């Protein structure tokens, strides 16, 4: 496992105040999908590249865990696996459609 280059900022006392302020500012919801669970604060400009912006709220954005992972992977040049994308799409479709079974009456 590699050490994250911006980790030093996340363990400082100042980070908790900045994090809470960003969550408040963004209404405690993901700014990409609107989710309110598993919220994380994302640095728009990476701390590894811009350490001076580590505690600047204007460089931060509230994202849910899945959106944060997606954004970070795109920033790092990691392309999503097409098979996983197709699987997610199929699961999402199943979750939104009712199951039809032969011989059963829906009440």
C-alpha positions as CSV (number, residue, x, y, z in Angstrom):
1,X,0.0,0.0,0.0
2,X,1.4,3.4,-0.9
3,X,1.2,6.4,1.4
4,X,-1.2,9.1,0.1
5,X,0.8,12.3,-0.7
6,X,-1.8,14.6,0.9
7,X,-2.2,12.6,4.1
8,X,-0.3,15.1,6.1
9,X,-3.1,17.7,5.8
10,X,-5.8,15.3,6.8
11,X,-4.3,14.6,10.2
12,X,-3.9,18.2,11.2
13,X,-6.4,19.9,13.6
14,X,-7.2,22.6,11.1
15,X,-8.6,20.0,8.7
16,X,-11.6,19.0,10.9
17,X,-12.8,22.7,11.0
18,X,-12.3,23.1,7.3
19,X,-14.1,19.8,6.6
20,X,-17.0,20.7,8.8
21,X,-17.3,24.1,7.2
22,X,-17.3,22.6,3.7
23,X,-20.0,20.1,4.6
24,X,-22.1,22.9,6.1
25,X,-21.6,25.1,3.0
26,X,-22.6,22.3,0.6
27,X,-25.7,21.5,2.6
28,X,-24.5,18.1,3.8
29,X,-25.0,16.5,0.4
30,X,-22.9,15.3,-2.5
31,X,-22.4,18.1,-5.1
32,X,-22.5,15.6,-8.0
33,X,-25.4,13.3,-7.2
34,X,-27.2,14.8,-4.2
35,X,-26.6,11.8,-1.9
36,X,-26.4,12.4,1.8
37,X,-24.6,9.3,2.9
38,X,-20.9,8.5,3.2
39,X,-19.9,12.1,2.6
40,X,-16.3,13.0,2.0
41,X,-14.5,16.3,1.3
42,X,-12.6,16.3,-2.0
43,X,-9.7,18.7,-2.8
44,X,-10.4,20.1,-6.3
45,X,-6.7,20.8,-6.7
46,X,-4.6,18.0,-5.2
47,X,-2.9,18.7,-2.0
48,X,0.2,16.9,-3.3
49,X,0.4,19.5,-6.1
50,X,-0.9,22.5,-4.2
51,X,-0.1,22.2,-0.5
52,X,-0.8,25.9,0.0
53,X,-4.5,25.1,-0.8
54,X,-4.8,22.2,1.7
55,X,-7.0,24.2,4.2
56,X,-8.7,26.5,1.7
57,X,-12.5,25.8,1.6
58,X,-12.8,27.2,-1.9
59,X,-10.6,24.3,-3.0
60,X,-12.9,21.7,-1.4
61,X,-16.1,20.0,-2.5
62,X,-18.5,17.6,-0.7
63,X,-18.8,14.3,-2.5
64,X,-20.2,10.9,-1.5
65,X,-17.8,8.0,-1.4
66,X,-18.7,6.6,-4.8
67,X,-18.5,10.0,-6.5
68,X,-15.2,10.8,-4.7
69,X,-13.7,7.5,-5.9
70,X,-14.9,8.1,-9.5
71,X,-13.5,11.7,-9.6
72,X,-10.2,10.7,-8.1
73,X,-9.8,7.8,-10.5
74,X,-10.5,10.1,-13.4
75,X,-8.0,12.7,-12.1
76,X,-5.3,9.9,-11.8
77,X,-6.0,8.7,-15.3
78,X,-7.6,5.4,-14.2
79,X,-10.3,4.5,-16.7
80,X,-13.3,2.5,-15.5
81,X,-13.4,-1.2,-16.5
82,X,-16.2,-1.5,-19.2
83,X,-17.4,-4.8,-17.6
84,X,-17.9,-3.1,-14.2
85,X,-19.7,-0.2,-15.9
86,X,-22.0,-2.7,-17.7
87,X,-22.6,-4.6,-14.4
88,X,-23.5,-1.4,-12.5
89,X,-25.9,-0.4,-15.3
90,X,-27.6,-3.8,-15.2
91,X,-28.0,-3.8,-11.4
92,X,-29.4,-0.3,-11.5
93,X,-32.0,-1.3,-14.1
94,X,-33.0,-4.3,-12.0
95,X,-33.3,-2.2,-8.9
96,X,-35.8,0.2,-10.7
97,X,-38.0,-2.5,-12.4
98,X,-40.5,-4.7,-10.6
99,X,-39.9,-8.4,-10.8
100,X,-42.4,-10.2,-12.9
101,X,-43.1,-13.8,-11.9
102,X,-45.4,-16.2,-13.7
103,X,-48.5,-17.2,-11.9
104,X,-48.3,-14.6,-9.2
105,X,-50.8,-11.8,-8.6
106,X,-49.3,-8.5,-7.5
107,X,-51.3,-7.1,-4.7
